[in-house]
Structures are given as C-alpha cells and as structure tokens.
Amino acid sequence: MQPPYQPLVSLLLVLSSLHVQLADGCSCALTHPQDAYCNSDIVIRAKVVGKKLLRDGPFGTMRYTVKQMKMYKGFEKVQHVQHIYTDASESLCGVKFDINKYQYLITGRVYEGKVYTGLCNFNERWERLSLAQKKGINHRYQLGCNCRIKPCHYLPCFVTSKNECLWTDMLSHFGYPGYQSRHYACIQQKEGYCSWYRGLTSRDKTTINATDP
C-alpha cells in the first residue's frame, strides 16, 4: 500500500514556476514551519544512525534508523521512534539523510504504526534552525494550530477572517525561507484573533498585527 506522503502529483509541475519547491519531479507547496508542525503526526529531533533499502514496490522504500533525542509532538501515536520510512527515489519525494553526522528536526505522518516522511515534510538539520524556530517547535507553534497562515503570492492580498496571519515571504527578493518563516509564529490572541508573534528575549517580545511584517 502506498505510504501517505503528501506531494502534489506530477501533473502540477506546470505550476512549478510559481510557488513550489522542486526536486527531480517532486513538487511541494511552500509551507510555513508552523503549518508543517501543526499538520504532522510526529515531530522529533533525532540523529540518523543507519539506513536500509527495503525492496517493496517498483522503487523501494528507504528505512532510516534514528536515535531519538526529543519528541515534540506525537506521544499519543508512537512512544519512541526508531525508524523513519521514505521513498527511495527523490523523484517520488523521498528524503535523504546523512548518516552519523547531524541531528535533524524530522516531521512526518504515522501510518500503520510506522513514521513516514518526505521532501514535502519539514526536515532540517537542527543547527540550521533559527532560535525562533526552535522555540516554535518547543511550544509556540502549538499555540497557533487553530490559526490559518495565509500565503500571499501577489499584491494586493488581505486577511479575510480573524484567525488568519498574512504570510508574505514569497514577495521578498530574499526568497524562501523568508523572515516570517524563520522568526515568527502565528499565535491566537484574545477573542480568537491571530497575529504574528516574535519573542526572542525579555527585551524583544513583540506582538504585531496580522499584516506585519
């Protein structure tokens, strides 16, 4: 049975010049790390210590053995993650991890007791995450899972409900990931309103309205 990866089908490659991440035929809609967290069954920090190619299906499945450092989400689904599964082919959105080199933030879905991930999930070397992203993974992102991060690809764009934060990274010439992705979380405030929040230190805690930054 096909694992529940969430890539867009190859026919959507005609839209690849717009706002998707590409890797040899795999296309993924851009996602804010908070959405990646909220939409994942499992979020862990782990070191990948081994791999094995499983000969199932035409291209096979890569099974990575991991040493879990910390689980941030998914306690009710898996008590402890030992293996991560992904398509062996990058064209099918399989992800490749380095062995015995780095700690990774890994997000994924649970299917029949197994954890699956892919290029369309948010997987990153831990040291490459910003301080705000690490704080988000630890606790802030979960405070905004009832919020909606609304991508803005072209101007003008507006929020249309009180639970939306306008995500404008795609408009920046700096590209993706942008400033909001690396430094802000969309948090639910009083009366159900959501707004961008950046809190790094006691001297730098700023709540801004839904159209900033």
Backbone as ProteinMPNN parsed JSONL, in Angstrom:
{"seq_chain_A": "MQPPYQPLVSLLLVLSSLHVQLADGCSCALTHPQDAYCNSDIVIRAKVVGKKLLRDGPFGTMRYTVKQMKMYKGFEKVQHVQHIYTDASESLCGVKFDINKYQYLITGRVYEGKVYTGLCNFNERWERLSLAQKKGINHRYQLGCNCRIKPCHYLPCFVTSKNECLWTDMLSHFGYPGYQSRHYACIQQKEGYCSWYRGLTSRDKTTINATDP", "coords_chain_A": {"N_chain_A": [[0.847, -1.199, 0.0], [0.493, 2.237, -0.772], [2.466, 4.568, 0.927], [1.412, 7.336, 3.041], [2.422, 9.864, 1.796], [2.559, 13.363, 1.085], [2.915, 14.722, -1.439], [2.311, 16.965, -4.171], [0.78, 15.908, -7.168], [2.521, 14.836, -10.152], [1.494, 16.089, -12.358], [1.086, 18.676, -11.583], [3.378, 19.977, -12.066], [3.372, 21.841, -14.019], [2.811, 24.106, -12.729], [5.053, 24.692, -11.43], [6.772, 26.805, -11.746], [5.754, 28.767, -10.286], [5.038, 28.847, -7.137], [6.387, 26.668, -5.658], [8.41, 24.111, -4.177], [10.983, 22.31, -5.73], [12.219, 19.076, -6.728], [13.629, 17.089, -8.797], [11.207, 16.198, -10.161], [9.505, 15.905, -8.031], [7.101, 17.863, -6.458], [6.254, 20.401, -4.195], [4.082, 22.335, -2.245], [4.916, 25.499, -0.87], [5.487, 25.803, 2.6], [4.878, 27.194, 5.757], [6.911, 26.761, 8.666], [5.368, 26.464, 11.003], [2.858, 25.55, 10.081], [3.752, 23.138, 9.046], [4.481, 21.843, 11.403], [1.979, 21.776, 12.776], [0.422, 20.219, 11.066], [1.566, 17.751, 11.111], [1.886, 14.355, 12.267], [3.952, 13.458, 13.818], [6.726, 14.94, 15.41], [10.075, 15.216, 15.807], [13.397, 15.413, 17.236], [16.325, 14.069, 16.077], [19.127, 11.844, 15.565], [20.386, 10.385, 12.68], [21.327, 7.114, 12.295], [21.639, 4.896, 10.726], [20.765, 3.061, 7.69], [18.558, 1.272, 5.445], [17.698, -0.278, 2.457], [14.553, -1.208, 1.504], [13.042, -3.633, -0.409], [10.367, -3.06, -1.58], [7.694, -2.465, -3.704], [8.052, -0.653, -6.866], [10.255, 1.109, -6.752], [11.257, 0.907, -4.238], [11.621, 1.326, -0.642], [13.212, 3.458, 1.63], [14.533, 2.759, 4.736], [15.305, 4.459, 7.53], [17.308, 4.267, 10.395], [17.033, 5.736, 13.532], [18.321, 7.685, 16.233], [16.521, 8.837, 18.68], [16.374, 12.039, 20.039], [14.641, 13.908, 21.182], [11.133, 14.163, 21.544], [8.636, 16.166, 20.205], [6.049, 16.246, 19.368], [3.377, 13.925, 19.058], [3.196, 11.943, 20.965], [0.978, 10.426, 21.623], [0.687, 8.722, 19.527], [3.052, 7.334, 18.811], [5.329, 5.921, 20.976], [8.117, 5.945, 21.041], [10.407, 6.742, 18.561], [12.068, 4.719, 16.303], [12.586, 4.076, 13.681], [12.474, 5.671, 10.492], [10.588, 6.049, 7.59], [10.794, 6.443, 4.062], [10.276, 7.244, 0.577], [12.512, 5.66, -1.665], [13.304, 6.947, -3.922], [14.082, 10.209, -4.959], [12.581, 11.504, -6.852], [10.069, 10.698, -6.271], [9.576, 12.081, -4.049], [11.123, 11.205, -1.936], [13.234, 11.55, 0.908], [16.621, 12.314, 1.74], [18.908, 11.519, 4.254], [21.899, 12.332, 6.019], [24.21, 10.025, 7.407], [25.08, 9.444, 10.746], [26.044, 12.046, 11.205], [24.613, 14.52, 11.686], [22.19, 16.12, 13.843], [18.745, 16.054, 13.268], [15.747, 17.903, 12.715], [12.774, 16.272, 12.355], [9.78, 15.77, 10.685], [6.614, 14.144, 10.232], [4.211, 11.643, 9.125], [2.097, 9.179, 10.662], [1.529, 5.878, 9.828], [-0.089, 2.932, 9.953], [1.362, 2.343, 12.25], [3.956, 3.05, 11.578], [6.436, 5.567, 10.92], [6.403, 7.974, 8.47], [8.095, 10.084, 6.153], [8.983, 12.805, 3.929], [10.113, 14.794, 1.1], [8.286, 16.839, 1.042], [7.613, 17.238, 3.624], [8.662, 18.971, 6.633], [11.89, 18.87, 7.147], [14.959, 19.307, 8.637], [18.395, 20.126, 9.273], [19.281, 20.431, 12.648], [20.957, 22.487, 13.63], [20.676, 24.408, 11.748], [18.295, 25.646, 12.1], [16.566, 28.591, 13.122], [16.672, 30.495, 16.218], [14.096, 31.281, 16.922], [12.553, 29.431, 15.469], [13.263, 27.066, 16.782], [12.195, 27.601, 19.313], [9.565, 27.749, 18.527], [9.034, 25.107, 17.694], [9.355, 23.872, 20.154], [7.249, 24.93, 21.785], [5.697, 27.158, 20.906], [4.487, 27.001, 18.352], [2.382, 25.2, 18.65], [0.513, 26.709, 19.938], [-0.693, 28.092, 17.974], [-2.094, 26.44, 16.275], [-4.768, 26.531, 15.687], [-4.944, 28.697, 14.149], [-4.782, 30.217, 10.87], [-2.371, 30.318, 8.44], [-2.001, 32.425, 5.887], [-0.922, 32.329, 2.662], [0.632, 34.87, 0.719], [0.999, 35.538, -2.502], [0.87, 37.388, -4.53], [0.504, 40.897, -4.8], [-2.438, 42.991, -4.556], [-3.044, 41.575, -1.255], [-5.05, 40.218, 1.348], [-6.107, 39.629, 4.758], [-8.932, 37.643, 5.576], [-10.392, 36.727, 7.662], [-10.594, 36.604, 11.255], [-8.853, 34.751, 12.262], [-6.594, 34.555, 10.72], [-3.203, 34.902, 9.581], [-1.194, 36.893, 7.581], [1.016, 35.716, 5.25], [3.905, 36.72, 3.863], [6.385, 36.096, 2.811], [6.935, 35.094, 0.259], [6.901, 37.259, -1.397], [9.237, 38.559, -1.08], [12.472, 39.501, -2.225], [14.477, 38.104, -1.177], [13.81, 35.495, -1.092], [12.785, 32.047, -0.31], [13.55, 30.064, 2.564], [11.874, 32.727, 4.22], [11.785, 35.794, 6.195], [9.549, 35.777, 7.92], [9.088, 33.04, 8.093], [11.361, 32.162, 9.437], [11.448, 33.592, 11.817], [8.98, 34.169, 13.041], [5.865, 33.297, 14.627], [2.465, 32.397, 14.202], [0.103, 33.277, 16.339], [-2.683, 32.575, 18.434], [-4.608, 35.077, 19.826], [-6.396, 37.154, 22.192], [-9.95, 36.765, 22.17], [-9.998, 35.138, 19.976], [-8.535, 36.15, 17.856], [-5.811, 36.023, 15.576], [-2.327, 36.649, 15.317], [0.925, 37.658, 14.128], [3.771, 36.711, 15.971], [6.732, 37.475, 17.642], [9.108, 36.441, 19.831], [11.968, 36.651, 21.381], [13.759, 37.363, 23.475], [13.457, 38.661, 26.832], [13.633, 41.346, 26.41], [12.869, 41.659, 23.847], [10.137, 41.174, 22.858], [7.551, 41.082, 20.824], [4.364, 41.682, 19.745], [2.617, 41.745, 16.821], [0.405, 43.149, 14.313], [-1.838, 41.421, 12.044], [-0.969, 41.954, 9.487], [1.693, 42.425, 9.451], [5.107, 41.086, 9.628]], "CA_chain_A": [[0.0, 0.0, 0.0], [1.305, 3.437, -0.893], [2.522, 5.367, 2.147], [0.636, 8.57, 2.923], [3.143, 11.092, 1.575], [1.643, 14.403, 0.648], [3.37, 15.548, -2.547], [1.374, 17.233, -5.247], [1.035, 14.99, -8.26], [3.466, 15.356, -11.136], [0.815, 16.967, -13.302], [1.141, 20.046, -11.113], [4.66, 20.579, -12.407], [3.141, 23.014, -14.86], [2.744, 25.249, -11.836], [6.277, 24.716, -10.639], [7.448, 28.088, -11.862], [5.105, 29.729, -9.404], [5.427, 28.884, -5.734], [6.586, 25.328, -5.136], [9.771, 23.631, -4.08], [11.116, 21.24, -6.707], [13.362, 18.164, -6.636], [13.598, 15.976, -9.744], [9.87, 15.695, -10.41], [8.679, 16.05, -6.827], [6.715, 19.25, -6.253], [5.655, 20.613, -2.881], [3.683, 23.703, -1.949], [5.67, 26.107, 0.216], [4.786, 25.679, 3.872], [5.492, 27.798, 6.932], [7.234, 25.702, 9.636], [4.271, 26.256, 11.949], [1.895, 24.66, 9.433], [4.37, 21.814, 8.985], [4.345, 21.28, 12.753], [0.578, 21.519, 13.131], [-0.155, 19.208, 10.195], [2.314, 16.498, 11.243], [1.572, 13.463, 13.381], [5.163, 13.262, 14.609], [7.8, 15.925, 15.295], [11.15, 14.775, 16.69], [14.794, 15.73, 16.936], [16.972, 12.756, 16.088], [20.32, 11.606, 14.762], [20.217, 9.221, 11.825], [22.493, 6.265, 12.566], [21.729, 3.79, 9.789], [19.725, 3.003, 6.666], [18.419, 0.003, 4.745], [16.753, -0.23, 1.355], [13.563, -2.275, 1.515], [12.619, -3.885, -1.784], [8.914, -3.132, -1.732], [7.281, -1.547, -4.747], [8.975, -0.556, -8.011], [11.457, 1.879, -6.441], [11.712, 0.573, -2.905], [11.466, 2.257, 0.469], [14.403, 3.571, 2.467], [14.249, 2.768, 6.174], [16.388, 5.049, 8.315], [17.318, 4.029, 11.841], [17.336, 7.008, 14.18], [18.451, 7.801, 17.683], [15.662, 9.956, 19.037], [16.844, 12.907, 21.113], [13.491, 14.507, 21.85], [9.871, 14.181, 20.807], [7.886, 17.393, 20.434], [4.646, 16.003, 19.051], [3.092, 12.566, 18.618], [3.301, 10.989, 22.066], [-0.196, 9.553, 21.665], [0.716, 7.828, 18.377], [4.247, 6.495, 18.892], [6.031, 6.231, 22.218], [9.532, 6.22, 20.751], [10.652, 6.494, 17.136], [13.325, 4.04, 15.997], [12.775, 4.033, 12.236], [11.773, 6.617, 9.64], [10.44, 5.481, 6.254], [10.601, 7.405, 2.981], [10.526, 6.668, -0.737], [13.932, 5.606, -2.002], [13.536, 7.829, -5.059], [13.781, 11.618, -4.732], [11.531, 11.915, -7.786], [8.807, 10.401, -5.591], [9.609, 12.891, -2.821], [11.901, 10.599, -0.867], [14.217, 12.455, 1.504], [17.895, 11.67, 2.055], [19.562, 11.992, 5.47], [23.279, 11.909, 6.228], [24.325, 9.035, 8.479], [26.038, 9.702, 11.833], [26.659, 13.367, 11.062], [23.877, 15.667, 12.205], [20.863, 15.977, 14.421], [17.729, 16.591, 12.374], [14.335, 18.008, 13.038], [12.06, 15.422, 11.403], [8.327, 15.752, 10.826], [6.051, 13.115, 9.371], [2.899, 11.062, 9.395], [2.098, 7.804, 11.156], [0.666, 5.024, 9.016], [0.021, 1.541, 10.413], [2.385, 2.258, 13.278], [5.254, 3.456, 11.067], [6.58, 7.006, 10.676], [6.808, 8.272, 7.1], [8.387, 11.47, 5.851], [9.375, 13.019, 2.542], [10.597, 16.133, 0.79], [7.236, 17.816, 1.296], [7.582, 17.481, 5.063], [9.694, 19.896, 7.088], [13.033, 18.155, 7.716], [16.089, 20.229, 8.558], [19.432, 19.976, 10.279], [18.9, 21.199, 13.831], [21.746, 23.705, 13.806], [20.276, 25.391, 10.738], [17.061, 26.31, 12.528], [16.73, 29.821, 13.899], [16.244, 30.395, 17.609], [12.632, 31.381, 16.958], [12.004, 28.163, 15.008], [13.43, 26.086, 17.855], [11.191, 27.918, 20.32], [8.277, 27.379, 17.966], [8.907, 23.649, 17.771], [9.234, 23.504, 21.561], [5.935, 25.191, 22.379], [4.893, 28.266, 20.37], [3.677, 26.633, 17.196], [1.147, 24.527, 19.056], [-0.439, 27.741, 20.355], [-1.309, 28.674, 16.788], [-2.615, 25.425, 15.353], [-6.122, 26.915, 15.286], [-4.815, 29.837, 13.246], [-4.519, 29.893, 9.471], [-1.338, 31.133, 7.814], [-2.491, 32.626, 4.524], [0.165, 32.77, 1.788], [0.414, 35.985, -0.192], [1.891, 35.381, -3.633], [0.81, 38.588, -5.361], [-0.19, 42.037, -4.214], [-2.699, 43.086, -3.111], [-3.624, 40.424, -0.581], [-5.639, 40.652, 2.613], [-6.725, 38.618, 5.609], [-10.385, 37.659, 5.404], [-11.025, 36.321, 8.909], [-9.792, 36.991, 12.411], [-7.888, 33.712, 12.637], [-5.58, 34.476, 9.679], [-1.99, 35.715, 9.526], [-0.786, 37.027, 6.191], [2.391, 35.255, 5.066], [4.366, 37.479, 2.703], [7.765, 35.747, 2.457], [7.069, 34.834, -1.173], [7.035, 38.534, -2.096], [10.561, 39.107, -0.814], [13.518, 39.116, -3.171], [15.415, 37.226, -0.488], [13.414, 34.122, -1.384], [12.277, 31.176, 0.749], [12.658, 30.56, 3.621], [11.995, 34.15, 4.475], [11.89, 36.302, 7.55], [8.441, 35.284, 8.747], [9.291, 31.606, 8.32], [12.472, 31.913, 10.351], [11.439, 34.371, 13.053], [7.65, 34.484, 13.559], [4.797, 32.301, 14.773], [1.112, 32.961, 14.158], [-0.423, 32.846, 17.633], [-4.037, 33.011, 18.744], [-4.669, 36.059, 20.904], [-7.705, 37.263, 22.836], [-11.16, 36.765, 21.353], [-9.823, 34.32, 18.793], [-7.74, 36.783, 16.808], [-4.463, 35.512, 15.399], [-1.372, 37.646, 14.844], [2.321, 37.245, 14.154], [4.432, 36.915, 17.264], [8.155, 37.191, 17.732], [9.571, 36.603, 21.198], [13.293, 36.058, 21.5], [14.242, 37.591, 24.827], [12.554, 39.504, 27.606], [13.709, 42.702, 25.872], [12.448, 41.648, 22.46], [8.882, 40.449, 22.718], [6.723, 41.984, 20.046], [3.182, 41.156, 19.097], [2.307, 42.668, 15.762], [-0.884, 42.823, 13.732], [-1.839, 40.311, 11.092], [-0.406, 42.335, 8.198], [3.126, 42.607, 9.613], [5.95, 42.104, 8.999]], "C_chain_A": [[0.882, 1.249, 0.0], [1.309, 4.228, 0.403], [1.882, 6.723, 1.945], [1.513, 9.8, 2.804], [2.173, 12.122, 1.015], [2.238, 15.281, -0.449], [2.22, 15.87, -3.476], [1.748, 16.336, -6.411], [1.856, 15.657, -9.338], [2.794, 16.28, -12.145], [0.876, 18.414, -12.876], [2.485, 20.698, -11.41], [4.51, 21.769, -13.331], [3.054, 24.276, -14.031], [4.041, 25.469, -11.092], [7.003, 26.038, -10.704], [6.845, 29.125, -10.944], [5.654, 29.619, -8.007], [5.484, 27.487, -5.143], [8.069, 25.071, -5.026], [9.888, 22.404, -4.968], [12.321, 20.368, -6.422], [13.12, 16.987, -7.556], [12.205, 15.386, -9.923], [8.963, 15.721, -9.208], [8.36, 17.512, -6.641], [5.935, 19.383, -4.954], [5.26, 22.079, -2.732], [4.52, 24.232, -0.796], [4.84, 26.119, 1.486], [5.559, 26.392, 4.959], [5.79, 26.69, 7.943], [6.132, 25.435, 10.653], [3.206, 25.338, 11.356], [2.449, 23.245, 9.339], [4.251, 21.11, 10.33], [2.897, 20.865, 13.011], [-0.028, 20.385, 12.31], [0.552, 17.859, 10.275], [1.794, 15.672, 12.411], [2.731, 13.392, 14.363], [6.134, 14.402, 14.342], [8.872, 15.521, 16.303], [12.465, 15.442, 16.299], [15.565, 14.431, 17.099], [18.243, 12.784, 15.259], [20.101, 10.334, 13.973], [21.481, 8.375, 11.899], [22.608, 5.082, 11.602], [20.623, 3.85, 8.757], [19.72, 1.64, 6.002], [17.374, 0.158, 3.655], [15.846, -1.447, 1.408], [13.0, -2.431, 0.112], [11.117, -4.099, -1.854], [8.487, -2.067, -2.729], [8.356, -1.398, -5.812], [10.278, 0.161, -7.698], [12.019, 1.579, -5.057], [11.455, 1.682, -1.899], [12.757, 2.272, 1.273], [13.964, 3.641, 3.934], [15.483, 3.31, 6.899], [16.219, 4.677, 9.778], [17.78, 5.308, 12.518], [17.519, 6.82, 15.682], [17.692, 9.042, 18.099], [16.231, 10.722, 20.224], [15.684, 13.489, 21.911], [12.28, 14.408, 20.948], [9.093, 15.43, 21.202], [6.394, 17.211, 20.194], [4.501, 14.554, 18.637], [3.145, 11.513, 19.696], [2.156, 9.981, 22.057], [-0.196, 8.535, 20.523], [1.888, 6.838, 18.425], [5.007, 6.885, 20.145], [7.483, 6.621, 21.973], [9.807, 5.826, 19.308], [12.036, 5.86, 16.964], [13.635, 4.032, 14.506], [11.916, 5.099, 11.552], [11.746, 6.027, 8.231], [10.195, 6.587, 5.234], [10.815, 6.699, 1.653], [12.014, 6.702, -1.037], [14.287, 6.572, -3.122], [13.168, 9.27, -4.701], [12.695, 12.113, -5.674], [10.147, 11.618, -7.244], [8.758, 11.057, -4.221], [10.272, 12.167, -1.647], [12.975, 11.559, -0.378], [15.468, 11.664, 1.86], [18.507, 12.332, 3.29], [21.011, 11.501, 5.493], [23.349, 11.011, 7.466], [25.43, 9.453, 9.452], [26.764, 11.042, 11.695], [25.926, 14.451, 11.84], [22.661, 15.207, 13.009], [19.878, 16.691, 13.499], [16.431, 16.86, 13.13], [13.592, 17.245, 11.952], [10.573, 15.492, 11.709], [7.763, 14.699, 9.885], [4.674, 12.67, 9.81], [3.067, 9.63, 9.897], [1.073, 7.006, 10.363], [0.932, 3.579, 9.408], [1.207, 1.368, 11.361], [3.777, 2.671, 12.847], [5.261, 4.957, 10.764], [7.145, 7.219, 9.28], [7.081, 9.761, 6.956], [8.813, 11.578, 4.399], [9.81, 14.458, 2.336], [9.553, 17.205, 1.054], [6.977, 18.025, 2.783], [8.711, 18.443, 5.422], [10.77, 19.102, 7.814], [14.266, 19.028, 7.535], [17.128, 19.882, 9.608], [19.169, 20.94, 11.421], [19.664, 22.507, 13.943], [21.398, 24.769, 12.786], [18.991, 26.115, 11.096], [17.399, 27.584, 13.286], [16.28, 29.585, 15.335], [14.725, 30.434, 17.711], [11.987, 30.087, 16.476], [12.131, 27.087, 16.079], [12.425, 26.332, 18.976], [9.79, 27.544, 19.83], [8.038, 25.883, 18.06], [8.681, 23.21, 19.213], [7.845, 23.775, 22.121], [5.095, 26.222, 21.641], [3.986, 27.843, 19.224], [2.36, 25.989, 17.597], [0.079, 25.519, 19.516], [-1.176, 28.344, 19.172], [-1.899, 27.664, 15.83], [-4.067, 25.671, 14.967], [-6.126, 28.14, 14.389], [-4.57, 29.33, 11.825], [-3.475, 30.862, 8.935], [-1.669, 31.219, 6.331], [-1.368, 33.128, 3.634], [-0.265, 33.931, 0.903], [1.446, 35.877, -1.311], [1.963, 36.631, -4.499], [0.087, 39.682, -4.599], [-1.324, 42.492, -5.137], [-3.225, 41.769, -2.553], [-4.023, 40.858, 0.827], [-6.035, 39.436, 3.445], [-8.235, 38.762, 5.48], [-11.128, 37.155, 6.629], [-10.067, 36.591, 10.057], [-8.741, 35.961, 12.801], [-6.764, 33.578, 11.617], [-4.391, 35.383, 9.954], [-1.517, 35.721, 8.083], [0.702, 36.717, 6.057], [2.931, 35.827, 3.761], [5.8, 37.144, 2.289], [7.959, 35.585, 0.952], [7.234, 36.11, -1.982], [8.436, 39.112, -1.977], [11.56, 38.631, -1.849], [14.566, 38.227, -2.512], [15.042, 35.756, -0.663], [12.933, 33.374, -0.155], [13.423, 30.314, 1.269], [12.929, 32.012, 3.956], [11.933, 34.504, 5.945], [10.762, 35.796, 8.447], [8.598, 33.798, 9.055], [10.32, 31.345, 9.401], [12.281, 32.563, 11.716], [10.064, 34.601, 13.681], [6.762, 33.25, 13.66], [3.463, 33.032, 14.755], [0.345, 32.409, 15.356], [-1.827, 33.397, 17.847], [-4.025, 33.903, 19.974], [-6.073, 36.078, 21.497], [-8.817, 37.296, 21.792], [-10.972, 36.05, 20.019], [-9.019, 34.93, 17.671], [-6.336, 36.183, 16.776], [-3.56, 36.619, 14.856], [0.032, 37.074, 14.917], [2.964, 37.611, 15.472], [5.9, 36.571, 17.134], [8.587, 37.453, 19.157], [10.896, 35.904, 21.371], [13.841, 36.175, 22.905], [13.234, 38.462, 25.554], [12.555, 40.938, 27.107], [13.179, 42.792, 24.443], [11.239, 40.746, 22.29], [7.887, 41.389, 22.065], [5.567, 41.225, 19.474], [2.746, 42.178, 18.07], [1.023, 42.237, 15.084], [-0.701, 41.871, 12.562], [-1.24, 40.677, 9.748], [1.089, 42.579, 8.284], [3.78, 41.249, 9.872], [5.719, 42.096, 7.507]], "O_chain_A": [[1.897, 1.301, 0.695], [0.24, 4.531, 0.933], [1.808, 7.217, 0.82], [1.384, 10.713, 3.62], [1.095, 11.778, 0.53], [2.074, 16.499, -0.391], [1.253, 15.112, -3.554], [2.926, 16.04, -6.61], [1.892, 16.883, -9.438], [3.443, 17.153, -12.722], [0.734, 19.305, -13.713], [2.707, 21.852, -11.043], [5.405, 22.61, -13.424], [3.203, 25.383, -14.549], [4.125, 26.335, -10.221], [7.778, 26.362, -9.803], [7.36, 30.238, -10.831], [6.667, 30.252, -7.708], [4.72, 27.157, -4.236], [8.882, 25.719, -5.686], [9.003, 21.549, -4.967], [13.338, 20.856, -5.928], [12.49, 16.004, -7.167], [12.048, 14.168, -9.839], [7.75, 15.571, -9.355], [9.271, 18.34, -6.663], [5.061, 18.568, -4.657], [6.044, 22.967, -3.068], [4.804, 23.5, 0.152], [3.644, 26.408, 1.458], [6.772, 26.216, 5.074], [4.994, 25.759, 8.069], [5.977, 24.305, 11.117], [2.705, 24.446, 12.041], [1.72, 22.27, 9.527], [3.954, 19.917, 10.387], [2.63, 19.733, 13.416], [-0.899, 19.666, 12.8], [0.171, 16.921, 9.575], [1.323, 16.212, 13.412], [2.534, 13.281, 15.573], [6.346, 14.789, 13.193], [8.617, 15.486, 17.507], [12.621, 15.958, 15.193], [15.472, 13.769, 18.132], [18.416, 13.624, 14.376], [19.681, 9.317, 14.527], [22.575, 8.855, 11.602], [23.587, 4.338, 11.662], [19.656, 4.595, 8.916], [20.731, 0.936, 5.988], [16.283, 0.67, 3.906], [16.315, -2.584, 1.362], [12.533, -1.461, -0.485], [10.654, -5.199, -2.154], [8.873, -0.905, -2.61], [9.448, -1.952, -5.68], [11.306, -0.137, -8.307], [13.147, 1.966, -4.748], [11.119, 2.812, -2.254], [13.329, 1.221, 1.562], [13.138, 4.471, 4.313], [16.553, 2.701, 6.883], [15.122, 4.761, 10.331], [18.791, 5.895, 12.132], [16.948, 5.92, 16.297], [18.157, 10.164, 17.899], [16.531, 10.147, 21.271], [15.726, 13.559, 23.139], [12.387, 14.553, 19.731], [8.915, 15.715, 22.386], [5.575, 17.939, 20.754], [5.367, 14.003, 17.957], [3.14, 10.319, 19.399], [2.337, 8.823, 22.435], [-0.983, 7.589, 20.539], [1.728, 5.657, 18.117], [5.297, 8.063, 20.351], [8.01, 7.522, 22.625], [9.481, 4.718, 18.883], [13.041, 6.402, 17.423], [14.799, 3.988, 14.108], [10.795, 5.386, 11.972], [12.77, 5.556, 7.736], [9.476, 7.548, 5.507], [11.472, 5.658, 1.607], [12.698, 7.667, -0.698], [15.443, 6.971, -3.256], [12.074, 9.526, -4.199], [11.963, 13.044, -5.337], [9.161, 12.206, -7.689], [7.998, 10.644, -3.345], [10.004, 12.49, -0.49], [13.559, 12.298, -1.17], [15.39, 10.494, 2.234], [18.609, 13.557, 3.36], [21.308, 10.394, 5.042], [22.631, 11.222, 8.443], [26.55, 9.769, 9.051], [27.945, 11.158, 12.026], [26.55, 15.218, 12.574], [22.18, 14.082, 12.874], [20.147, 17.79, 13.014], [16.072, 16.137, 14.06], [13.756, 17.531, 10.766], [10.155, 15.297, 12.851], [8.367, 14.395, 8.857], [4.065, 13.23, 10.721], [4.055, 8.961, 9.591], [-0.088, 7.398, 10.24], [2.034, 3.065, 9.219], [1.949, 0.389, 11.286], [4.701, 2.649, 13.66], [4.238, 5.538, 10.402], [8.218, 6.717, 8.944], [6.398, 10.593, 7.552], [8.985, 10.567, 3.717], [9.867, 15.243, 3.282], [9.903, 18.366, 1.268], [6.198, 18.902, 3.158], [9.605, 18.696, 4.613], [10.584, 18.705, 8.964], [14.585, 19.441, 6.42], [16.797, 19.407, 10.694], [18.873, 22.115, 11.202], [19.088, 23.53, 14.311], [21.789, 25.925, 12.946], [18.64, 27.104, 10.452], [18.398, 27.646, 14.004], [15.596, 28.606, 15.633], [14.135, 29.698, 18.502], [10.963, 29.679, 17.024], [11.216, 26.285, 16.268], [11.865, 25.385, 19.528], [8.946, 27.087, 20.6], [6.96, 25.445, 18.46], [7.909, 22.286, 19.47], [7.307, 22.946, 22.856], [3.869, 26.17, 21.737], [2.839, 28.283, 19.141], [1.335, 26.211, 16.952], [-1.114, 25.213, 19.488], [-2.178, 29.036, 19.352], [-2.18, 27.999, 14.679], [-4.552, 25.072, 14.007], [-7.179, 28.574, 13.922], [-4.203, 28.174, 11.612], [-3.668, 32.078, 8.969], [-1.624, 30.222, 5.611], [-0.896, 34.248, 3.825], [-1.389, 33.963, 0.402], [2.635, 36.102, -1.085], [2.987, 36.904, -5.125], [-0.841, 39.409, -3.838], [-1.202, 42.396, -6.358], [-3.78, 40.95, -3.285], [-3.41, 41.749, 1.415], [-6.268, 38.353, 2.91], [-8.751, 39.865, 5.299], [-12.358, 37.151, 6.647], [-8.87, 36.784, 9.846], [-7.837, 36.261, 13.582], [-6.041, 32.581, 11.64], [-4.54, 36.483, 10.487], [-1.448, 34.673, 7.44], [1.541, 37.375, 6.673], [2.469, 35.461, 2.68], [6.375, 37.866, 1.475], [9.026, 35.902, 0.426], [7.662, 36.057, -3.135], [8.786, 40.051, -2.692], [11.5, 37.486, -2.299], [15.431, 37.667, -3.184], [15.86, 34.871, -0.412], [12.702, 33.964, 0.901], [14.226, 29.857, 0.455], [14.075, 32.461, 3.971], [12.016, 33.642, 6.82], [10.995, 35.431, 9.599], [8.275, 33.352, 10.157], [10.173, 30.414, 10.194], [12.896, 32.125, 12.687], [9.987, 35.181, 14.764], [6.892, 32.298, 12.891], [3.356, 34.157, 15.242], [-0.017, 31.233, 15.389], [-2.122, 34.537, 17.488], [-3.501, 33.533, 21.024], [-6.843, 35.133, 21.324], [-8.636, 37.793, 20.68], [-11.688, 36.316, 19.054], [-8.833, 34.297, 16.632], [-5.753, 35.877, 17.816], [-3.986, 37.429, 14.033], [0.298, 36.133, 15.664], [2.727, 38.689, 16.019], [6.27, 35.527, 16.596], [8.448, 38.574, 19.648], [10.939, 34.68, 21.495], [14.334, 35.197, 23.468], [12.271, 38.944, 24.957], [11.598, 41.676, 27.341], [13.056, 43.887, 23.894], [11.313, 39.692, 21.658], [7.439, 42.364, 22.669], [5.759, 40.223, 18.785], [2.528, 43.344, 18.4], [0.586, 41.098, 15.247], [0.415, 41.559, 12.147], [-1.018, 39.787, 8.927], [1.706, 42.912, 7.273], [3.087, 40.326, 10.299], [6.333, 42.88, 6.783]]}, "name": "protein", "num_of_chains": 1, "seq": "MQPPYQPLVSLLLVLSSLHVQLADGCSCALTHPQDAYCNSDIVIRAKVVGKKLLRDGPFGTMRYTVKQMKMYKGFEKVQHVQHIYTDASESLCGVKFDINKYQYLITGRVYEGKVYTGLCNFNERWERLSLAQKKGINHRYQLGCNCRIKPCHYLPCFVTSKNECLWTDMLSHFGYPGYQSRHYACIQQKEGYCSWYRGLTSRDKTTINATDP"}
